[in-house]
Each structure stands twice: as structure tokens, then as C-alpha cells.
Amino acid sequence: QVRGVVWPGECVYPDFTDPQVRRWWGGLYAERLEQGFSGVWHDMNEPVSFTPFGDMTLPRSARHSLEGRGGDHREAHNVYGLAMARAGYEGLARLRPEERPFLFSRSGWAGMQRYGGTWSGDVATGWPGLRASLALVLGLGLCGVPYSGPDVGGFDGHPSPELYLRWLQLGAWLPLFRTHSAIDAGRREPWEFGAEALEHAREAMAERERLRPYFVTLARLARLTGAPYARPLWWAAPEDRRLRDCGDAFLLGDALLVAPVLARGARRRVVRLPRGRWYDVATERAYEGPGLVLVDAPLSRVPVLARAGAVVPVRLPRGRWY
């Protein structure tokens, strides 16, 4: 066995490249499920080991099973997080076969989408970090990992109420939606940012819940086709070169275009539309694409446009645009 140091102190690193270890590890989740846990979050599993010098990971000479053929950490390092995700997924599936396993992991490798998702890691708090959050999710989706999301509010620092709210409004339209921060960076619950931010956050979360059937549909499509939930705008028209340079908006499936607010103080923003007719879901105004349009983006919401003729399954439908 290999020992190292992480936040709690001295730790032991299981060899997740060994099938017997994976099965043993998967069984450990039974205690948490009995306590009411709904899923699992794997962290620090690159793997990380704090060292006074050199790489912050296991010694290169550490031995691994590698599915029975043997090898050292130089070969096992990149698949360690993937094998841990596999252990967790298979353990949850055995312990609770009637439910889909819920798992996301900080580290992984090609094929990790079979076992769960991932998140942004320690994204910096600030408007650049907000913009980077969207780029990360879109990039991961194109790389075959459709389920991901950022630390809403950023990991470090103290976001302003406006920054926090705009981050939460973006996160509500992304596959993995959660707040998170460093232990010394302050709380990230919506009520920590004032009454106005709380009210608008409530509206964003209610809309996310209303669209749950649509997210489930996109999850099924991702499994069947590999298409990510969140897609760059050029997905709608790959031949349109102008869409390739647009990184401040995205498609959620093929029905919705989400244009998050990524700049301080913005209450209107320009949106580049793919071809076709698009309806602002708040004002019901119709726009014809391709082209640029200027739309309202009050603090209470981010612009969302629906493609004409699209069918979006929802819970407790409200309004006429669905």
C-alpha cells in the first residue's frame, strides 16, 4: 500500500486498477447510502499527495495491478481517477440497482463519461472565471464528457451579489448545477447575497426544476448519440464561420439558446443567432437568424430564446411558448 498526505493528514491510496480493490471500495458506499446520501463526489483523485518537493502525486515507483499485468505509477497515474470513478459507479449500481448512480469526479480519463461527470475544479472568483466556466463546459462536451459544470460563485474570493447571481443564472442552464467554494472563501448559499439576489436565484432554480424533463431527455440523447447537453452555437450551423467565434452563448439541446450575462453591469446584450426563427421566452418577441440582435438582460434573468417549432418537455408548464 502507498501512503501520502492530503487535507486530513496521512492517507492510504487504494489501487483502483485492481478489480478486487474496486469491488471492495464500491461496497464502502453502503454506509453513506444508509445515512441518506444521494450520490458521491470524488476529489483530489489525480491522485494528489502533498510533498515537500517534486510532483504532488504518488511516487513514480509505486506499484499498481493494472488489471493484473502489473506496472508502476508512471503508467497508472492518468487512469487512477477513471478507475476510482468506475469503482464508485459499479458500487452504487450494485447497492442501489433501481436508481441511476450519481457521481462526479475531479479527475478522469478518456471514457469517464461512462461513470459520471466532472466540474471546473478551483475556478477563480471573478468575471473572467465566470466566462471561463462556460468555455470549460462546452469544451468538455465536445471531448465526450457531456455532464459537467462550474463552482457557482467561483472557488476562491468573495463574489459580489451581481457576480454571484449571474454565475448562478448560468449554472442553472448547465448540466451540473451546484455552488461550492474554498473553506475560507465565504458561504455560497443564495441567501448570503441579499434579498434581491435571493429572489432572482429562486426564479432561476424554479425554472431549472421546471425544465427537468428536458434535461433528462438531453441526458438520454447524450447516452445514445454522444451529443452534449450544452453545445456551441456553431453546432446549429457548422458552415457559418461567424458562429465559430461566438463563445458567450450556447445551445441547450437543439431547442434553446442561452445567452448568459458575463460582464459587470450589463442589462442588455447582443446575441448572435443561427439561421431560423427564435422567440425570446420572456417577451415572446420573434427574431430571424442568422444575424445579431440586441435583447434585454435584466438582473432578474438571462436571455433565453426558443427555436421556432421546438418541443420542450417541462414540469408544471407555464406560459405559451412551450
Buried (B, 14 or more C-beta within 10 A) or exposed (E): EBEBBBEEEEBEBBBBBBBEBBEEBBEEBBEBBEEEEEBBBBBBBBBBBEEEEEEBBBBEEBEBBBEEEEBBBEBBBBBBBBBBBBBBBBBBBBBBEEEEBBBBBBBBEEEBBEBBBBBBEBBBBBBEBBBBBBBBBBEBBBEBBBBBBBBBBBBBBEBBBBBBBBBBBBBBBBBBBBBBBEEEBBEBEBEBBEEEBBEBBEEBBEBBEBBEEBBEBBBEBBEEEEBBBBBBBBBBBEEBEBBEEBEBBBBBBBBBBBBBBBEEEEEEBEBBBBBBBBBBBBEEEEBEBBEEBEBEBEBEBBBBBBBEEBEBBBEEEEEEBB
